[in-house]
Amino acid sequence: MKDADARALLRDLFDAALAAARPATCLAPYIAKLQPPKGRTIVIGAGKASAAMARVVEEQWPHPLEGLVVTRYGYGEPCNKIEIVEAAHPVPDDKGRAAAGRILEKVKGLSADDLVLCLISGGASALLALPAPGLTLADKQDVNRALLKSGANIVEMNTVRKHLSAIKGGRLAIAAQPARVLSWLISDVPNDDPGVIGSGPTVPDRTTFADALAALARYGIDPPPAVRAHLEKGKRGEIEDTPKPGDPRFARVKTVMVATPKRSLEAAAAAARARGLEVVMLGDNLEGEARDLGASHARQALDLAKRGGKPTVILSGGETTVTVRGNGRGGRNVEYLLAEAIAAQGAAGVWGIAADTDGVDGAEDIAGALFAPDTLSRAQAKGRDPKAMLDDNDGHSFFEVLGDSLVTGPTRTNVNDFRATLIAP
């Protein structure tokens, strides 16, 4: 297969995955079935897809509504009835804190005749940054930065976040009682656990203060004194824990997954089969160190290449982690891809793509990258040492100098990482 054709094919598969998770596509069936309440409809939400979700609701819901959602800078959408606030991600800022406070106030004092429609997608944990009493935004920022560098997985990170928050871990739904709460979620986490997506602001929480302390200890994170004191008080029972499964206050709360990583991977697989490719599906919930997974997938690709046969694509999703030890520009998808390229050793007929479906890999406005059989040789010709750059966690710089970065701009959705390795000997 020609290089240009292989690259175009991989990008087409990524675009097919994105299309399946676009709010305009995935929300319409649920809006059509929703009956208006006797009282008010309050739309709230947070995440990288929340503004796009709000716009679809506003355009397709023919009944009165009002509301407020908070999204990442650059991810806003024009709405007339629902206010859109943009704030920082992945480290929260004061705009996110203020918006979270206003969202909490909007759902208080409602009646049993009212409906709260909650739109949650990946990124909500940082965007709904309302510190628990006794904590400051600076406390949460410090802990967030440490967690992002630690190699902690998303379950561990959000366990901590929920126990430093006044709104996450089910507290938002409790505040909205006795109104009916309907949450529409776009999943960006392995296994689609609603308690992990956006740190579960409207669902019961199975984790505890003790779990949060254990997560910090596991990665050697020494939090600010106020944070440690808060978590220790919670562990001793001096602070009420997050509401748990079986709490009767969740009786009028319903949660629906409107888009998931699995559905997006299935859309990419269908597109690949339509092009005559064999598909090896590794699953939508892969975790672990990005570089280890990249090397493993390269070995699998080399094995398939040796066997010959029809062109094949290996697909996977999930959320890898990066334990930051270097000073590079990071990004778990480019870390994965650089490790895969190194392990593939320039094998003929092997290409790969890895990208975050929200358009942001790490803290960069770059979704990910592609590698090709000549990636290593081109890098060496430019004086770049692939292994040294991997050791420095500098995948973005590596692929950028080659012109192989994948820049999508804001996708306004988020179903986690997308990875595809093409074997076309």
DOPA-957241 format. One record per residue (C-alpha): x, y, z; residue number from 0. Coordinates in Angstrom, 3 decimals, padded with zeros to 6 digits. Each point is the difference from the previous one (the first is absolute). Example, Ala and Ser with C-alpha at 12.3 -4.5 7.8 and 13.67 -1.06 7.14 Angstrom:
2
{x 012.300; y -004.500; z 007.800; num 0}
{x 001.370; y 003.440; z -000.660; num 1}
END
This chain:
425
{x 000.000; y 000.000; z 000.000; num 0}
{x 001.250; y 003.487; z -000.824; num 1}
{x 000.909; y 002.190; z 002.958; num 2}
{x -002.542; y 002.703; z -000.883; num 3}
{x -002.772; y -002.588; z -000.308; num 4}
{x 000.876; y -001.583; z 003.357; num 5}
{x 000.000; y 003.361; z 001.759; num 6}
{x -003.323; y 000.982; z -001.574; num 7}
{x -001.547; y -003.307; z 000.994; num 8}
{x 001.061; y 000.360; z 003.639; num 9}
{x -001.365; y 003.529; z 000.122; num 10}
{x -003.289; y -001.219; z -001.489; num 11}
{x -000.310; y -002.588; z 002.760; num 12}
{x 000.621; y 002.649; z 002.647; num 13}
{x -002.624; y 002.253; z -001.604; num 14}
{x -002.511; y -002.873; z -000.020; num 15}
{x 000.555; y -000.466; z 003.733; num 16}
{x -000.520; y 003.723; z 000.596; num 17}
{x -003.161; y 000.125; z -002.085; num 18}
{x -001.657; y -002.685; z 002.126; num 19}
{x 000.552; y 002.107; z 003.118; num 20}
{x -001.070; y 003.405; z -001.291; num 21}
{x -002.786; y 001.440; z 002.184; num 22}
{x -002.030; y 000.832; z -003.092; num 23}
{x 000.024; y -003.707; z -000.863; num 24}
{x -000.259; y -001.738; z 003.347; num 25}
{x -002.424; y 002.289; z 001.890; num 26}
{x -002.826; y 000.255; z -002.525; num 27}
{x -001.710; y -003.349; z 000.834; num 28}
{x -000.100; y 000.829; z 003.707; num 29}
{x -001.341; y 003.522; z -000.486; num 30}
{x -002.801; y -001.327; z -002.208; num 31}
{x -001.176; y -002.354; z 002.766; num 32}
{x 000.180; y 002.468; z 002.870; num 33}
{x -003.322; y 001.266; z 001.343; num 34}
{x -000.169; y 003.549; z 001.391; num 35}
{x -000.503; y 000.384; z 003.762; num 36}
{x -002.917; y 001.807; z 001.604; num 37}
{x 002.431; y 002.526; z 001.416; num 38}
{x 003.275; y 001.504; z -001.177; num 39}
{x 002.789; y -001.605; z -002.032; num 40}
{x 003.447; y 000.946; z 001.283; num 41}
{x 002.951; y -001.019; z -002.192; num 42}
{x 003.379; y -000.239; z 001.706; num 43}
{x 003.213; y -001.732; z -000.913; num 44}
{x 003.755; y -000.094; z -000.293; num 45}
{x 002.623; y -001.493; z -002.264; num 46}
{x 001.611; y 000.441; z -003.378; num 47}
{x -003.192; y -001.091; z -001.768; num 48}
{x -002.430; y 001.835; z 002.283; num 49}
{x -000.411; y 003.148; z -002.102; num 50}
{x -000.618; y -002.011; z -003.163; num 51}
{x -002.467; y -002.160; z 001.928; num 52}
{x -001.755; y 003.115; z 001.306; num 53}
{x -000.323; y 001.425; z -003.492; num 54}
{x -001.566; y -003.218; z -001.307; num 55}
{x -002.451; y -000.054; z 002.909; num 56}
{x -000.909; y 003.628; z -000.565; num 57}
{x -000.529; y -000.532; z -003.736; num 58}
{x -002.013; y -003.212; z 000.284; num 59}
{x -001.969; y 000.469; z 003.264; num 60}
{x -003.197; y 001.916; z -000.930; num 61}
{x -000.899; y 000.898; z 003.592; num 62}
{x 001.156; y 002.772; z 002.383; num 63}
{x 003.383; y -000.496; z 001.645; num 64}
{x 002.823; y 001.909; z 001.662; num 65}
{x 003.397; y -000.919; z 001.295; num 66}
{x 003.768; y 000.239; z 000.271; num 67}
{x 002.829; y -002.291; z -001.105; num 68}
{x 003.762; y 000.365; z 000.283; num 69}
{x 002.443; y -001.214; z -002.636; num 70}
{x 003.683; y 000.294; z -000.870; num 71}
{x 001.373; y 003.187; z -001.506; num 72}
{x -000.623; y -000.104; z -003.745; num 73}
{x -002.737; y -002.644; z 000.273; num 74}
{x -002.982; y 002.334; z 000.324; num 75}
{x -003.034; y 000.046; z -002.279; num 76}
{x -002.499; y 002.803; z -000.659; num 77}
{x -003.171; y -000.498; z 002.048; num 78}
{x -002.918; y 002.335; z 000.706; num 79}
{x -001.624; y -001.466; z 003.112; num 80}
{x 002.840; y -001.944; z 001.596; num 81}
{x 002.954; y 002.018; z 001.235; num 82}
{x 003.394; y -001.346; z -001.063; num 83}
{x 003.037; y 000.657; z 002.189; num 84}
{x 003.527; y -000.908; z -001.078; num 85}
{x 002.629; y -000.931; z 002.578; num 86}
{x 003.373; y -001.728; z 000.360; num 87}
{x 000.836; y -003.673; z -000.442; num 88}
{x 001.773; y -002.166; z 001.173; num 89}
{x 001.010; y 002.252; z 002.919; num 90}
{x -003.095; y 001.934; z 001.201; num 91}
{x -000.201; y 003.773; z 000.231; num 92}
{x -002.211; y 002.554; z 001.713; num 93}
{x -002.468; y 000.143; z -002.885; num 94}
{x -000.685; y -003.699; z 000.432; num 95}
{x -000.335; y 000.422; z 003.749; num 96}
{x -002.489; y 002.863; z -000.409; num 97}
{x -002.021; y -001.880; z -002.636; num 98}
{x -000.185; y -003.104; z 002.200; num 99}
{x -001.305; y 002.108; z 002.867; num 100}
{x -002.669; y 001.534; z -002.213; num 101}
{x -001.038; y -003.418; z -001.335; num 102}
{x -000.438; y -001.263; z 003.547; num 103}
{x -002.167; y 003.011; z 000.856; num 104}
{x -002.127; y -000.478; z -003.132; num 105}
{x -001.230; y -003.407; z 001.127; num 106}
{x -000.884; y 000.987; z 003.551; num 107}
{x -003.568; y 000.810; z 000.977; num 108}
{x -001.624; y -001.927; z -002.851; num 109}
{x -003.293; y -001.886; z 000.260; num 110}
{x -000.991; y -003.583; z -000.746; num 111}
{x -001.557; y 001.249; z -003.261; num 112}
{x 003.336; y 001.290; z -001.326; num 113}
{x 002.516; y -001.809; z -002.208; num 114}
{x 003.759; y 000.416; z 000.266; num 115}
{x 001.673; y -001.136; z -003.217; num 116}
{x 003.685; y -000.544; z 000.710; num 117}
{x 002.457; y -000.213; z -002.920; num 118}
{x 003.304; y -001.565; z 001.063; num 119}
{x 003.045; y -000.921; z -002.065; num 120}
{x 003.727; y -000.437; z 000.482; num 121}
{x 001.722; y 003.001; z 001.521; num 122}
{x -002.775; y 000.699; z 002.479; num 123}
{x 002.197; y -000.906; z 002.962; num 124}
{x 002.279; y 002.981; z -000.590; num 125}
{x -002.745; y 002.306; z -001.227; num 126}
{x -002.309; y -000.536; z 002.996; num 127}
{x 002.640; y 001.194; z 002.433; num 128}
{x -001.961; y 000.928; z 003.125; num 129}
{x 002.196; y -000.637; z 003.061; num 130}
{x -001.477; y -001.628; z 003.074; num 131}
{x -000.403; y 002.275; z 003.039; num 132}
{x 003.388; y 000.844; z 001.475; num 133}
{x 001.884; y -000.507; z -003.274; num 134}
{x 001.093; y 002.522; z -002.616; num 135}
{x 000.283; y -000.110; z -003.770; num 136}
{x 003.784; y 000.127; z 000.431; num 137}
{x -000.196; y -003.189; z 002.086; num 138}
{x -001.875; y -001.785; z -002.773; num 139}
{x 002.385; y 001.327; z -002.658; num 140}
{x 003.031; y -001.305; z 001.878; num 141}
{x -001.492; y -003.457; z 000.402; num 142}
{x -001.154; y -000.072; z -003.625; num 143}
{x 003.479; y 000.811; z -001.319; num 144}
{x 001.563; y -002.695; z 002.162; num 145}
{x -002.528; y -002.613; z -001.089; num 146}
{x 000.484; y 000.808; z -003.695; num 147}
{x 003.738; y -000.702; z 000.265; num 148}
{x -000.240; y -003.013; z 002.286; num 149}
{x -001.156; y -002.782; z -002.308; num 150}
{x -003.250; y -000.410; z 001.946; num 151}
{x -002.878; y -001.363; z -002.066; num 152}
{x -003.270; y 001.860; z -000.447; num 153}
{x -001.828; y -001.987; z 002.695; num 154}
{x 002.659; y 000.884; z 002.565; num 155}
{x 000.142; y 003.633; z -001.081; num 156}
{x -003.741; y 000.456; z 000.209; num 157}
{x -000.208; y -001.770; z 003.342; num 158}
{x 002.166; y 002.784; z 001.385; num 159}
{x -001.849; y 002.736; z -001.870; num 160}
{x -003.401; y -001.125; z 001.284; num 161}
{x 001.167; y 000.246; z 003.592; num 162}
{x 001.297; y 003.532; z -000.408; num 163}
{x -003.190; y 001.261; z -001.644; num 164}
{x -003.279; y 001.574; z 001.056; num 165}
{x -001.777; y -001.067; z -003.197; num 166}
{x 001.449; y -003.285; z -001.316; num 167}
{x -000.547; y -003.549; z 001.231; num 168}
{x -003.822; y 000.224; z -000.134; num 169}
{x -000.308; y 003.265; z 001.895; num 170}
{x -001.459; y 001.904; z -002.965; num 171}
{x -002.931; y -002.440; z -000.298; num 172}
{x -000.665; y 000.178; z 003.736; num 173}
{x -000.104; y 003.802; z -000.154; num 174}
{x -002.619; y -000.171; z -002.784; num 175}
{x -002.529; y -002.017; z 002.014; num 176}
{x -002.978; y -000.318; z -000.187; num 177}
{x 000.251; y 000.778; z -003.725; num 178}
{x 000.392; y -002.825; z -002.502; num 179}
{x 003.611; y -000.256; z -001.231; num 180}
{x 000.820; y -001.485; z -003.389; num 181}
{x 003.682; y -000.232; z -000.910; num 182}
{x 001.182; y -000.554; z -003.558; num 183}
{x 003.619; y -001.125; z -000.024; num 184}
{x 002.630; y -000.226; z -002.704; num 185}
{x 002.461; y -002.500; z 001.440; num 186}
{x 003.747; y 000.583; z -000.082; num 187}
{x 001.028; y -002.625; z 002.557; num 188}
{x 000.781; y -003.716; z -000.204; num 189}
{x -003.063; y -002.158; z 000.725; num 190}
{x -002.340; y 003.034; z -000.164; num 191}
{x -000.384; y 000.305; z 003.767; num 192}
{x -002.350; y 002.979; z 000.562; num 193}
{x 001.601; y 000.557; z 003.397; num 194}
{x 003.315; y 000.728; z -001.729; num 195}
{x -001.212; y 002.086; z -002.964; num 196}
{x 000.448; y 003.605; z 001.112; num 197}
{x 000.425; y -001.364; z 003.559; num 198}
{x -003.682; y -000.980; z 000.057; num 199}
{x -001.773; y 003.186; z 001.136; num 200}
{x -003.442; y -001.626; z -000.277; num 201}
{x 000.634; y -003.649; z 000.925; num 202}
{x 000.697; y -001.820; z 003.294; num 203}
{x 003.651; y -000.373; z 000.935; num 204}
{x 001.541; y -003.305; z 001.105; num 205}
{x 003.339; y 001.543; z 001.002; num 206}
{x 000.960; y 001.447; z 003.379; num 207}
{x 002.301; y 002.532; z 001.642; num 208}
{x 002.259; y -002.916; z 000.885; num 209}
{x 000.189; y -000.963; z -003.687; num 210}
{x 001.024; y 003.557; z -000.891; num 211}
{x 002.785; y 000.003; z 002.589; num 212}
{x 001.177; y -003.397; z -001.213; num 213}
{x 000.193; y 001.243; z -003.599; num 214}
{x 002.160; y 002.968; z 000.999; num 215}
{x 002.282; y -002.258; z 002.050; num 216}
{x 000.290; y -002.503; z -002.850; num 217}
{x 001.629; y 002.620; z -002.222; num 218}
{x 001.992; y 001.761; z 002.678; num 219}
{x -002.049; y 003.197; z -000.215; num 220}
{x 000.283; y 002.276; z 003.026; num 221}
{x -003.052; y 002.292; z -000.292; num 222}
{x -000.368; y 003.479; z 001.525; num 223}
{x -000.580; y -000.118; z 003.773; num 224}
{x -003.646; y 001.061; z -000.333; num 225}
{x -000.655; y -002.845; z -002.443; num 226}
{x 001.578; y -002.620; z 002.217; num 227}
{x -001.878; y 001.305; z 003.038; num 228}
{x -003.294; y -000.072; z -001.932; num 229}
{x 000.506; y -003.575; z -001.171; num 230}
{x 001.117; y -001.172; z 003.443; num 231}
{x -003.097; y 001.540; z 001.588; num 232}
{x -002.139; y -001.773; z -002.558; num 233}
{x 001.726; y -003.299; z 000.680; num 234}
{x -000.758; y 000.433; z 003.717; num 235}
{x -003.650; y 000.713; z -000.766; num 236}
{x 000.141; y 003.664; z 001.029; num 237}
{x -001.078; y 001.049; z -003.518; num 238}
{x -002.940; y -001.614; z -001.786; num 239}
{x 001.162; y -002.218; z -002.837; num 240}
{x -001.406; y 000.080; z -003.525; num 241}
{x -003.522; y -001.521; z -000.344; num 242}
{x 000.153; y -003.745; z -000.572; num 243}
{x -001.927; y -002.570; z -002.074; num 244}
{x -003.387; y -000.707; z 001.540; num 245}
{x -000.480; y 003.569; z 001.186; num 246}
{x -003.755; y 000.664; z -000.438; num 247}
{x 000.735; y 003.539; z -001.166; num 248}
{x 001.012; y -001.462; z -003.378; num 249}
{x -003.480; y -001.451; z -000.593; num 250}
{x -000.860; y 002.666; z -002.600; num 251}
{x 003.425; y 000.019; z -001.670; num 252}
{x 000.585; y -001.765; z -003.325; num 253}
{x 003.245; y -000.323; z -001.956; num 254}
{x 000.281; y -000.834; z -003.709; num 255}
{x 003.136; y -000.578; z -002.099; num 256}
{x -000.571; y 001.745; z -003.312; num 257}
{x 003.467; y -000.671; z -001.462; num 258}
{x 002.777; y -002.391; z 000.997; num 259}
{x 003.507; y -000.943; z -001.155; num 260}
{x -001.274; y -003.428; z -001.036; num 261}
{x -002.573; y 001.438; z -002.403; num 262}
{x 002.659; y 002.220; z -001.556; num 263}
{x 002.412; y -002.901; z -000.452; num 264}
{x -002.792; y -002.035; z -001.571; num 265}
{x -000.626; y 002.848; z -002.465; num 266}
{x 003.704; y 000.039; z -000.904; num 267}
{x -000.028; y -003.792; z -000.393; num 268}
{x -002.975; y 000.209; z -002.361; num 269}
{x 001.824; y 002.617; z -002.073; num 270}
{x 003.107; y -002.209; z -000.132; num 271}
{x -001.947; y -003.074; z -001.113; num 272}
{x -001.704; y 002.083; z -002.682; num 273}
{x 003.488; y 000.689; z -001.363; num 274}
{x 000.817; y -003.712; z -000.114; num 275}
{x 002.109; y -000.168; z 003.162; num 276}
{x 000.085; y -002.704; z 002.621; num 277}
{x -000.617; y 001.399; z 003.493; num 278}
{x 001.661; y -001.064; z 003.237; num 279}
{x -001.934; y 001.602; z 002.860; num 280}
{x 001.946; y 000.202; z 003.248; num 281}
{x -002.741; y 001.768; z 001.956; num 282}
{x -001.030; y 003.448; z 001.111; num 283}
{x 001.305; y -000.145; z 003.576; num 284}
{x 003.761; y -000.474; z -000.259; num 285}
{x 002.055; y 001.615; z 002.753; num 286}
{x 003.596; y -000.029; z 001.226; num 287}
{x 003.164; y 001.920; z -000.821; num 288}
{x -000.295; y 001.486; z -003.491; num 289}
{x 003.497; y -001.005; z -001.075; num 290}
{x -000.474; y -003.610; z 001.101; num 291}
{x -003.252; y -000.309; z -001.907; num 292}
{x 001.549; y 001.556; z -003.110; num 293}
{x 002.868; y -002.475; z -000.015; num 294}
{x -002.412; y -002.898; z 000.526; num 295}
{x -002.173; y 001.044; z -002.925; num 296}
{x 003.061; y 000.357; z -002.226; num 297}
{x 001.016; y -003.589; z 000.760; num 298}
{x -003.508; y -001.148; z -000.876; num 299}
{x 000.128; y 001.936; z -003.265; num 300}
{x 003.390; y -001.491; z -000.929; num 301}
{x -001.336; y -003.485; z 000.647; num 302}
{x -002.977; y 000.644; z -002.285; num 303}
{x 002.288; y 001.440; z -002.676; num 304}
{x 002.115; y -003.187; z 000.019; num 305}
{x -003.092; y -002.138; z -000.537; num 306}
{x -001.052; y 001.951; z -003.068; num 307}
{x -003.603; y -000.064; z -001.185; num 308}
{x -002.510; y 002.773; z -000.470; num 309}
{x 000.710; y 003.526; z 001.215; num 310}
{x -000.969; y 000.180; z 003.669; num 311}
{x -000.669; y 002.726; z 002.528; num 312}
{x 000.384; y -000.383; z 003.751; num 313}
{x -002.460; y 002.228; z 001.900; num 314}
{x -000.093; y 000.939; z 003.659; num 315}
{x -001.200; y 002.654; z 002.389; num 316}
{x 000.194; y 000.789; z 003.681; num 317}
{x 002.187; y 002.331; z 002.013; num 318}
{x 003.675; y -000.645; z 000.524; num 319}
{x 002.164; y 001.745; z 002.576; num 320}
{x 003.385; y 001.681; z -000.093; num 321}
{x 002.326; y 000.154; z 002.965; num 322}
{x 001.778; y 003.273; z -000.756; num 323}
{x 003.745; y -000.214; z 000.593; num 324}
{x 001.269; y 002.298; z -002.734; num 325}
{x -000.483; y 003.642; z -000.953; num 326}
{x -001.693; y -000.453; z -003.364; num 327}
{x -003.393; y 001.159; z -001.215; num 328}
{x -001.669; y -003.290; z 000.859; num 329}
{x -003.278; y -001.420; z -001.279; num 330}
{x -000.979; y -003.614; z 000.651; num 331}
{x -000.962; y -000.677; z -003.619; num 332}
{x 003.277; y 001.256; z -001.453; num 333}
{x 001.857; y -001.861; z 002.763; num 334}
{x -001.796; y -003.184; z -001.073; num 335}
{x 000.629; y 000.666; z -003.696; num 336}
{x 003.694; y 000.833; z 000.387; num 337}
{x 000.530; y -003.200; z 001.972; num 338}
{x -001.892; y -001.930; z -002.670; num 339}
{x 002.077; y 001.536; z -002.799; num 340}
{x 003.246; y -000.870; z 001.807; num 341}
{x -001.112; y -003.594; z 000.588; num 342}
{x -001.213; y -000.361; z -003.611; num 343}
{x 003.588; y 000.753; z -001.102; num 344}
{x -000.980; y 001.526; z -003.305; num 345}
{x -001.696; y -003.170; z -001.221; num 346}
{x -001.400; y 000.296; z -003.499; num 347}
{x -003.777; y 000.103; z -000.209; num 348}
{x -000.704; y 001.117; z 003.572; num 349}
{x -001.637; y 003.337; z 000.808; num 350}
{x -001.721; y 001.282; z 003.122; num 351}
{x -002.172; y 002.765; z 001.381; num 352}
{x -000.779; y 000.916; z 003.600; num 353}
{x -002.074; y 002.982; z 001.031; num 354}
{x -002.323; y 001.269; z 002.680; num 355}
{x -003.507; y 000.402; z -001.362; num 356}
{x -000.377; y 003.354; z 001.777; num 357}
{x 002.781; y 001.470; z -002.157; num 358}
{x 002.334; y 000.551; z 002.956; num 359}
{x 002.798; y -002.423; z 000.876; num 360}
{x 001.343; y 001.017; z 003.402; num 361}
{x 000.030; y 003.773; z 000.308; num 362}
{x 000.617; y 000.685; z -003.698; num 363}
{x -002.570; y 000.995; z -002.614; num 364}
{x 001.223; y -002.963; z -002.039; num 365}
{x -002.125; y -003.145; z -000.148; num 366}
{x 002.853; y -002.447; z -000.589; num 367}
{x 002.113; y -001.148; z -002.945; num 368}
{x 000.718; y -002.607; z -002.663; num 369}
{x 003.075; y -002.132; z -000.641; num 370}
{x 001.130; y -001.698; z -003.204; num 371}
{x 002.694; y -002.486; z -001.056; num 372}
{x 002.448; y 002.876; z -000.589; num 373}
{x -000.712; y 001.881; z 003.255; num 374}
{x 003.204; y -001.032; z 001.779; num 375}
{x 002.247; y 000.624; z -003.006; num 376}
{x -001.496; y 003.444; z -000.609; num 377}
{x 000.454; y 000.877; z 003.664; num 378}
{x 003.623; y -001.096; z -000.004; num 379}
{x 000.619; y 002.023; z -003.167; num 380}
{x -001.178; y 003.048; z 001.939; num 381}
{x 002.294; y -000.778; z 002.907; num 382}
{x -002.752; y -001.274; z 002.282; num 383}
{x 000.615; y -002.955; z 002.305; num 384}
{x -003.344; y -001.842; z 000.386; num 385}
{x 000.968; y -001.902; z 003.157; num 386}
{x 001.402; y 003.078; z 001.696; num 387}
{x -003.145; y 001.963; z -000.801; num 388}
{x -002.178; y -002.810; z 001.359; num 389}
{x 002.040; y 000.003; z 003.190; num 390}
{x -000.613; y 003.755; z 000.238; num 391}
{x -003.779; y -000.472; z -000.492; num 392}
{x 000.300; y 002.208; z -003.082; num 393}
{x -002.223; y -001.717; z -002.545; num 394}
{x -001.626; y 003.216; z -001.169; num 395}
{x 003.341; y 001.543; z -000.976; num 396}
{x 001.044; y -003.203; z -001.754; num 397}
{x -003.014; y -000.221; z -002.288; num 398}
{x -000.331; y 003.743; z -000.484; num 399}
{x 003.459; y 000.339; z -001.548; num 400}
{x -000.944; y -002.750; z -002.480; num 401}
{x -003.283; y 001.678; z -000.904; num 402}
{x -001.891; y -003.041; z 001.261; num 403}
{x -002.032; y 001.602; z 002.789; num 404}
{x -003.763; y -000.412; z -000.258; num 405}
{x -001.744; y 003.318; z 000.627; num 406}
{x -003.793; y -000.079; z -000.099; num 407}
{x -000.945; y 003.114; z 001.941; num 408}
{x -002.828; y -000.325; z 002.541; num 409}
{x -001.992; y -003.137; z -000.814; num 410}
{x -002.662; y 000.820; z 002.633; num 411}
{x -000.306; y -003.613; z 000.990; num 412}
{x 002.095; y -002.398; z 002.074; num 413}
{x -000.039; y -003.800; z -000.032; num 414}
{x 003.598; y -000.391; z 001.118; num 415}
{x 003.003; y -001.237; z -001.958; num 416}
{x -000.160; y -001.479; z -003.496; num 417}
{x 002.791; y -002.236; z -001.241; num 418}
{x 000.356; y -001.779; z -003.327; num 419}
{x 002.962; y -001.934; z -001.413; num 420}
{x -000.128; y -000.857; z -003.703; num 421}
{x 001.849; y -003.008; z -001.350; num 422}
{x 000.079; y 000.013; z -003.804; num 423}
{x 003.157; y -001.844; z -001.169; num 424}
END
